[in-house]
Amino acid sequence: MTDKIKPNLNNKIDFYKSVNRKYIKNIIIFLLYLYLSLSTSFHVFKDFNIETSVDPKSYMQMANGNYNVNPTHRYRFIIPRTVSFLRPYFGNVYNPNSVIDETKAKEINDRFLFFIVNSIISASTAYLTSKYITNLGIGYLGGLIGGVFFLLSRVVIISTGTPLIDSLQYLCLILYSIFILNNQFNKLSFLFPLMVLSKETLIPLIFAPLIKKESRKKSIFISIILSLLILIIVRSILYESGYESNINLYQNLLDHGLYSLERFKRLFTFKGIYRAIYSYGFIWFLSLLGYLINRSKRGINLPRSINILIPYSFLLSLLVNDTGRMLYIAFPVIIPFSIYFIVKQTSNEMKF
């Protein structure tokens, strides 16, 4: 009897050891990404001037319960609410002294909370990006490099170090891509409400899975309807007739679209080209080469619901002045192809 128990016990111990090793490895990778996120964005946080900003000023006011801000920003409440929730517990890192008064100390503490929340979200996105790239078959090391590429983008560094809400948008995008890639439609249906509340730029993407026949599940249709209802209810709650300015989604789209032709022409100027490439830098070039190689090798097979991020991000870039920030919505497509090119070149060199 004891002879039978011992092998079973040893098997269980080996199983728990392997599971623990896996969790420890994942935790270490996440902590390394968190360290990279904090270290690259700290100087942005430290040197940031709230007085010369527009968007961050709105989110700072929202974190303090004042929603009488730019109507476009008003409904992006999740991260400001999170900062407001954390303030009683972690809001006294910076204290008033001879250099900064109480008001300034409070402002710095709020910016610090935005910085910490955004850093955790960005590190999580980098970790998930590494898993996503690994799932594409590019390799474990390629996945790790992909997570680093994500964090080293100027767009991510700025959105992490300043009181912005874009980090949540990028987290939703990588989750969206992972769930579609792995056909995890139930998980995708739970993601949709978060997508529509994180930023209005993600609202059209909840319809993208319907492109593929296999994705037209009952859970997806129900989630789309519920997500739109949640969006309407939340916007009705946050809408106040007494605010200085109010605007609905249609008016918002119309206002941004008025200058789209002018922005399209501006893309072909030196300033326009710089704004278009600063988000990815040299990764644009690597990604193009990776795409050209993939056309013949077929090493990466991305669903259309993910590939649509390329034209969609380009269309969005015509609606705003910050072209690079909008184009970064396509990072689940751009970064994998750049890693694919690096991996292919490395493997070819090793053959010789």
SULDA-V34015 format. One record per residue. RES is the residue in three letters. D_CENTER is the distance of its C-alpha to the mean C-alpha in whole Angstrom. Layout:
res=RES d_center=D_CENTER
res=RES d_center=D_CENTER
This chain:
res=MET d_center=55
res=THR d_center=54
res=ASP d_center=53
res=LYS d_center=51
res=ILE d_center=49
res=LYS d_center=48
res=PRO d_center=46
res=ASN d_center=44
res=LEU d_center=43
res=ASN d_center=43
res=ASN d_center=40
res=LYS d_center=38
res=ILE d_center=38
res=ASP d_center=37
res=PHE d_center=34
res=TYR d_center=33
res=LYS d_center=33
res=SER d_center=31
res=VAL d_center=28
res=ASN d_center=28
res=ARG d_center=28
res=LYS d_center=25
res=TYR d_center=23
res=ILE d_center=24
res=LYS d_center=23
res=ASN d_center=19
res=ILE d_center=20
res=ILE d_center=21
res=ILE d_center=18
res=PHE d_center=15
res=LEU d_center=18
res=LEU d_center=18
res=TYR d_center=14
res=LEU d_center=14
res=TYR d_center=17
res=LEU d_center=16
res=SER d_center=13
res=LEU d_center=16
res=SER d_center=18
res=THR d_center=17
res=SER d_center=15
res=PHE d_center=19
res=HIS d_center=21
res=VAL d_center=18
res=PHE d_center=18
res=LYS d_center=22
res=ASP d_center=23
res=PHE d_center=21
res=ASN d_center=24
res=ILE d_center=23
res=GLU d_center=26
res=THR d_center=25
res=SER d_center=21
res=VAL d_center=21
res=ASP d_center=17
res=PRO d_center=17
res=LYS d_center=21
res=SER d_center=20
res=TYR d_center=17
res=MET d_center=20
res=GLN d_center=22
res=MET d_center=21
res=ALA d_center=20
res=ASN d_center=24
res=GLY d_center=25
res=ASN d_center=25
res=TYR d_center=24
res=ASN d_center=26
res=VAL d_center=23
res=ASN d_center=22
res=PRO d_center=22
res=THR d_center=19
res=HIS d_center=17
res=ARG d_center=19
res=TYR d_center=17
res=ARG d_center=14
res=PHE d_center=16
res=ILE d_center=14
res=ILE d_center=13
res=PRO d_center=16
res=ARG d_center=18
res=THR d_center=16
res=VAL d_center=18
res=SER d_center=21
res=PHE d_center=21
res=LEU d_center=21
res=ARG d_center=23
res=PRO d_center=27
res=TYR d_center=26
res=PHE d_center=24
res=GLY d_center=25
res=ASN d_center=28
res=VAL d_center=27
res=TYR d_center=28
res=ASN d_center=32
res=PRO d_center=34
res=ASN d_center=36
res=SER d_center=39
res=VAL d_center=36
res=ILE d_center=33
res=ASP d_center=35
res=GLU d_center=33
res=THR d_center=31
res=LYS d_center=29
res=ALA d_center=29
res=LYS d_center=27
res=GLU d_center=25
res=ILE d_center=24
res=ASN d_center=24
res=ASP d_center=21
res=ARG d_center=19
res=PHE d_center=19
res=LEU d_center=18
res=PHE d_center=15
res=PHE d_center=15
res=ILE d_center=15
res=VAL d_center=13
res=ASN d_center=10
res=SER d_center=11
res=ILE d_center=11
res=ILE d_center=8
res=SER d_center=7
res=ALA d_center=10
res=SER d_center=9
res=THR d_center=6
res=ALA d_center=9
res=TYR d_center=12
res=LEU d_center=10
res=THR d_center=10
res=SER d_center=13
res=LYS d_center=15
res=TYR d_center=13
res=ILE d_center=15
res=THR d_center=18
res=ASN d_center=18
res=LEU d_center=19
res=GLY d_center=22
res=ILE d_center=21
res=GLY d_center=22
res=TYR d_center=21
res=LEU d_center=21
res=GLY d_center=19
res=GLY d_center=17
res=LEU d_center=17
res=ILE d_center=17
res=GLY d_center=14
res=GLY d_center=12
res=VAL d_center=14
res=PHE d_center=13
res=PHE d_center=9
res=LEU d_center=10
res=LEU d_center=13
res=SER d_center=12
res=ARG d_center=13
res=VAL d_center=10
res=VAL d_center=8
res=ILE d_center=12
res=ILE d_center=13
res=SER d_center=10
res=THR d_center=10
res=GLY d_center=14
res=THR d_center=15
res=PRO d_center=15
res=LEU d_center=12
res=ILE d_center=9
res=ASP d_center=6
res=SER d_center=5
res=LEU d_center=5
res=GLN d_center=4
res=TYR d_center=1
res=LEU d_center=4
res=CYS d_center=6
res=LEU d_center=6
res=ILE d_center=7
res=LEU d_center=9
res=TYR d_center=10
res=SER d_center=11
res=ILE d_center=13
res=PHE d_center=15
res=ILE d_center=16
res=LEU d_center=17
res=ASN d_center=19
res=ASN d_center=20
res=GLN d_center=19
res=PHE d_center=20
res=ASN d_center=21
res=LYS d_center=17
res=LEU d_center=16
res=SER d_center=18
res=PHE d_center=17
res=LEU d_center=13
res=PHE d_center=14
res=PRO d_center=15
res=LEU d_center=12
res=MET d_center=11
res=VAL d_center=14
res=LEU d_center=14
res=SER d_center=10
res=LYS d_center=11
res=GLU d_center=14
res=THR d_center=12
res=LEU d_center=11
res=ILE d_center=14
res=PRO d_center=16
res=LEU d_center=14
res=ILE d_center=16
res=PHE d_center=19
res=ALA d_center=18
res=PRO d_center=19
res=LEU d_center=22
res=ILE d_center=23
res=LYS d_center=24
res=LYS d_center=27
res=GLU d_center=26
res=SER d_center=23
res=ARG d_center=25
res=LYS d_center=26
res=LYS d_center=27
res=SER d_center=24
res=ILE d_center=22
res=PHE d_center=24
res=ILE d_center=25
res=SER d_center=21
res=ILE d_center=21
res=ILE d_center=24
res=LEU d_center=23
res=SER d_center=19
res=LEU d_center=21
res=LEU d_center=24
res=ILE d_center=21
res=LEU d_center=20
res=ILE d_center=23
res=ILE d_center=24
res=VAL d_center=22
res=ARG d_center=22
res=SER d_center=26
res=ILE d_center=26
res=LEU d_center=24
res=TYR d_center=26
res=GLU d_center=29
res=SER d_center=32
res=GLY d_center=33
res=TYR d_center=30
res=GLU d_center=31
res=SER d_center=28
res=ASN d_center=27
res=ILE d_center=25
res=ASN d_center=24
res=LEU d_center=22
res=TYR d_center=24
res=GLN d_center=26
res=ASN d_center=22
res=LEU d_center=22
res=LEU d_center=25
res=ASP d_center=25
res=HIS d_center=22
res=GLY d_center=24
res=LEU d_center=27
res=TYR d_center=26
res=SER d_center=24
res=LEU d_center=27
res=GLU d_center=28
res=ARG d_center=24
res=PHE d_center=25
res=LYS d_center=28
res=ARG d_center=26
res=LEU d_center=24
res=PHE d_center=27
res=THR d_center=28
res=PHE d_center=28
res=LYS d_center=25
res=GLY d_center=23
res=ILE d_center=23
res=TYR d_center=22
res=ARG d_center=19
res=ALA d_center=18
res=ILE d_center=18
res=TYR d_center=17
res=SER d_center=13
res=TYR d_center=14
res=GLY d_center=18
res=PHE d_center=20
res=ILE d_center=17
res=TRP d_center=18
res=PHE d_center=22
res=LEU d_center=21
res=SER d_center=19
res=LEU d_center=22
res=LEU d_center=24
res=GLY d_center=23
res=TYR d_center=22
res=LEU d_center=26
res=ILE d_center=27
res=ASN d_center=25
res=ARG d_center=27
res=SER d_center=30
res=LYS d_center=29
res=ARG d_center=27
res=GLY d_center=25
res=ILE d_center=22
res=ASN d_center=22
res=LEU d_center=19
res=PRO d_center=19
res=ARG d_center=20
res=SER d_center=17
res=ILE d_center=14
res=ASN d_center=16
res=ILE d_center=16
res=LEU d_center=13
res=ILE d_center=15
res=PRO d_center=18
res=TYR d_center=15
res=SER d_center=13
res=PHE d_center=17
res=LEU d_center=18
res=LEU d_center=16
res=SER d_center=16
res=LEU d_center=20
res=LEU d_center=19
res=VAL d_center=18
res=ASN d_center=19
res=ASP d_center=16
res=THR d_center=16
res=GLY d_center=14
res=ARG d_center=11
res=MET d_center=11
res=LEU d_center=12
res=TYR d_center=9
res=ILE d_center=8
res=ALA d_center=10
res=PHE d_center=9
res=PRO d_center=10
res=VAL d_center=13
res=ILE d_center=14
res=ILE d_center=13
res=PRO d_center=15
res=PHE d_center=18
res=SER d_center=18
res=ILE d_center=19
res=TYR d_center=21
res=PHE d_center=23
res=ILE d_center=23
res=VAL d_center=24
res=LYS d_center=27
res=GLN d_center=28
res=THR d_center=29
res=SER d_center=30
res=ASN d_center=33
res=GLU d_center=34
res=MET d_center=34
res=LYS d_center=37
res=PHE d_center=39
